[in-house]
Amino acid sequence: MSFLRTNPRATARLRLATLVAVPVLAFSVACGGGDDSAGGAKKDDAIADVPDSPAASAAKGESKPNTRPAGKSAFYDAQMKYVQCMRVKGGYKDFPDPKLSGHLDWTKIDEIGSQPGRNEGIKGGKDGVCVTELQAAMTAEPERDQQKDYESMLAHAKCMRDNGVSKFTNPTMNGGNAQPGGDPNPASPSIDTKSPSYKQAREACKSKLLDGLDGMQ
């Protein structure tokens, strides 16, 4: 789940972009899933004005305010387009909505992908029909704190090894950008991600990953 972008925001998503490329490279040869929250967008330090009451707003003819997280609307909308593509064209009618943060719910996605015959297109749709939408969503993601991402993935990698997945590698920092760890050779995996022991380790360590990093490592 190549389509890897070279800007700093894309580097933390190296493994996802590589996985996406696999079904498409066979078009050509096949973009987790997330448990803790970490927006990646900077908070506004300014003191907000006191809003009008609902009645006053209605009197002015103002529309209902956007309830999505500030600064993430474009990302959320891009993810929704990807989700809709996955449901209509990608072969996954039950593909879950993104979280309010805009990040995909990889716990639910992994559950769908674990079903017999349903893993091949879970990242990008069958035959890669939704890769364009996936790329657009990746591009729209707010810039992340690379150091925090690295520390999160490092804690997750250590947890995976402590829970029996001895080959799980650490993330790396390259030019100030965090690159996921995981299988030593993603092109020819040596870690059985379908084994009960691996699934148990993933469950035990999922809280180590910041929101948006699940499914990456």
C-alpha positions in Angstrom: 0.0 0.0 0.0 6.4 4.0 -6.5 3.8 6.5 -5.3 6.0 7.9 -2.4 6.2 11.6 -2.3 9.5 13.3 -1.5 8.2 16.1 0.7 8.7 15.9 4.5 5.1 15.0 5.3 5.3 11.9 3.0 8.4 10.4 4.5 6.7 9.2 7.7 4.2 7.3 5.4 7.0 5.4 3.6 5.7 1.9 4.4 2.1 2.8 3.5 3.1 4.3 0.2 5.2 1.2 -0.6 2.4 -1.1 0.2 0.0 0.9 -2.0 2.5 0.5 -4.9 2.4 -3.2 -4.8 -1.1 -3.9 -6.3 -0.6 -1.0 -8.7 2.9 -2.1 -9.7 1.2 -5.4 -10.9 -0.9 -2.9 -12.2 2.4 -2.8 -11.3 3.3 -5.4 -8.3 0.1 -3.5 -3.9 -1.3 3.5 1.5 -1.7 1.5 10.5 -4.0 2.1 11.2 -4.4 4.1 14.6 -5.3 4.2 18.1 -4.0 7.2 20.0 -4.6 10.8 18.8 -2.0 13.1 17.4 -3.3 15.7 15.1 -0.1 17.0 13.5 -1.6 20.4 13.0 -0.5 23.4 15.1 -2.9 24.8 17.6 -3.9 28.4 17.2 -2.4 30.4 20.2 -4.7 33.4 19.7 -7.6 33.9 22.0 -10.8 33.2 20.2 -13.6 35.7 20.1 -16.7 34.9 22.1 -19.2 33.5 19.5 -22.7 34.7 19.1 -25.5 32.7 20.7 -27.2 30.3 18.3 -30.2 32.6 18.2 -28.1 35.6 17.3 -26.3 33.6 14.6 -29.6 32.5 13.1 -30.9 36.1 13.1 -27.8 37.1 11.1 -28.5 34.3 8.7 -25.2 32.6 9.6 -24.7 28.9 8.7 -23.9 26.3 11.3 -20.2 26.2 12.0 -18.0 23.4 10.8 -17.5 20.9 13.6 -14.5 19.2 12.0 -11.1 19.9 13.7 -9.7 23.3 12.7 -7.1 23.1 9.9 -8.0 19.5 9.0 -11.1 20.0 6.8 -9.3 19.5 3.5 -7.6 16.3 4.9 -10.9 14.9 6.1 -12.6 15.7 2.9 -9.8 14.0 0.9 -10.0 10.9 3.1 -13.8 10.8 2.6 -13.3 10.8 -1.2 -10.9 7.9 -0.8 -13.3 6.0 1.5 -16.2 6.6 -1.0 -14.0 5.3 -3.8 -13.1 2.2 -1.8 -16.8 1.5 -1.2 -18.1 2.1 -4.7 -15.1 1.0 -6.9 -12.6 -0.6 -4.6 -14.7 -3.6 -3.6 -15.2 -2.8 0.1 -18.7 -1.6 0.8 -18.0 -1.7 4.5 -14.9 0.4 4.4 -15.1 2.6 7.5 -15.3 6.4 7.7 -12.2 8.3 8.7 -11.9 9.5 12.2 -12.7 13.2 12.9 -8.9 13.8 12.8 -9.0 12.7 9.1 -6.9 9.6 9.7 -8.2 6.2 8.7 -9.4 3.8 11.3 -6.9 1.0 10.9 -8.3 -1.1 13.6 -11.5 -1.5 11.6 -9.7 -1.7 8.3 -7.4 -4.5 9.5 -10.4 -6.4 10.7 -11.9 -6.2 7.1 -8.5 -7.2 5.6 -8.2 -10.2 7.8 -11.3 -11.8 6.3 -10.6 -14.5 3.7 -9.9 -13.1 0.3 -10.3 -9.5 1.3 -6.7 -8.4 2.0 -5.3 -7.9 -1.5 -7.0 -4.6 -2.2 -7.5 -3.2 1.3 -4.9 -0.4 0.6 -5.8 1.3 -2.6 -8.8 -0.8 -3.8 -8.8 -3.9 -6.1 -6.5 -3.4 -9.0 -5.5 -0.1 -7.5 -8.6 1.8 -8.6 -8.5 4.2 -5.7 -4.8 4.9 -5.6 -5.3 8.4 -7.0 -7.7 9.3 -4.2 -5.3 7.7 -1.7 -2.5 9.8 -3.0 -4.6 13.0 -2.7 -5.5 12.2 0.9 -1.8 11.6 1.7 -0.9 14.9 0.2 -3.6 16.7 2.1 -2.4 15.5 5.5 -1.3 18.3 7.8 2.5 18.4 8.4 3.5 16.2 11.3 6.1 16.6 14.1 8.7 14.2 12.8 10.6 13.8 16.1 7.4 12.8 17.9 6.5 10.4 15.1 9.9 8.8 15.4 9.7 8.5 19.2 6.2 6.9 18.8 7.4 4.4 16.2 10.5 3.6 18.2 8.4 2.8 21.3 6.1 0.7 19.1 9.0 -1.3 17.6 10.5 -2.0 21.0 7.0 -3.1 22.2 6.6 -5.5 19.2 10.0 -7.1 19.9 9.2 -7.4 23.6 6.0 -9.2 22.7 7.7 -11.8 20.5 8.1 -10.3 17.1 11.9 -10.4 17.3 12.6 -9.3 13.7 10.6 -6.1 14.0 13.1 -3.3 13.1 13.4 0.2 14.5 12.3 3.4 12.6 15.0 5.6 11.3 15.5 9.4 10.9 16.7 10.5 7.5 17.3 14.2 6.9 15.0 15.1 9.9 12.2 12.8 8.6 10.9 9.7 10.4 10.9 6.5 8.4 8.9 3.5 9.7 10.4 0.3 10.9 8.8 -3.1 10.8 9.7 -6.0 8.5 13.4 -6.0 7.6 12.5 -6.6 3.9 9.0 -5.4 3.0 9.4 -6.6 -0.6 9.9 -10.1 0.6 8.3 -10.2 4.1 10.0 -12.4 6.8 7.4 -11.5 9.5 4.1 -13.4 9.3 1.5 -10.7 10.0 -1.3 -13.3 9.9 0.1 -15.4 12.8 -1.7 -15.3 16.1 1.4 -14.2 17.9 1.9 -11.2 15.6 -1.8 -10.2 16.0 -1.4 -10.4 19.8 1.7 -8.2 19.7 -0.1 -5.6 17.5 -3.0 -5.5 19.9 -0.6 -5.1 22.9 1.4 -2.4 21.2 -1.2 -0.4 19.3 -1.4 2.4 21.9 2.2 3.2 21.3 1.5 4.7 17.8 0.3 8.2 17.4 -2.9 8.8 15.4 -2.1 8.5 11.7 0.9 6.2 12.2 -1.0 2.9 12.6 -0.9 1.0 9.3 2.5 2.6 8.6 4.7 0.3 10.7 
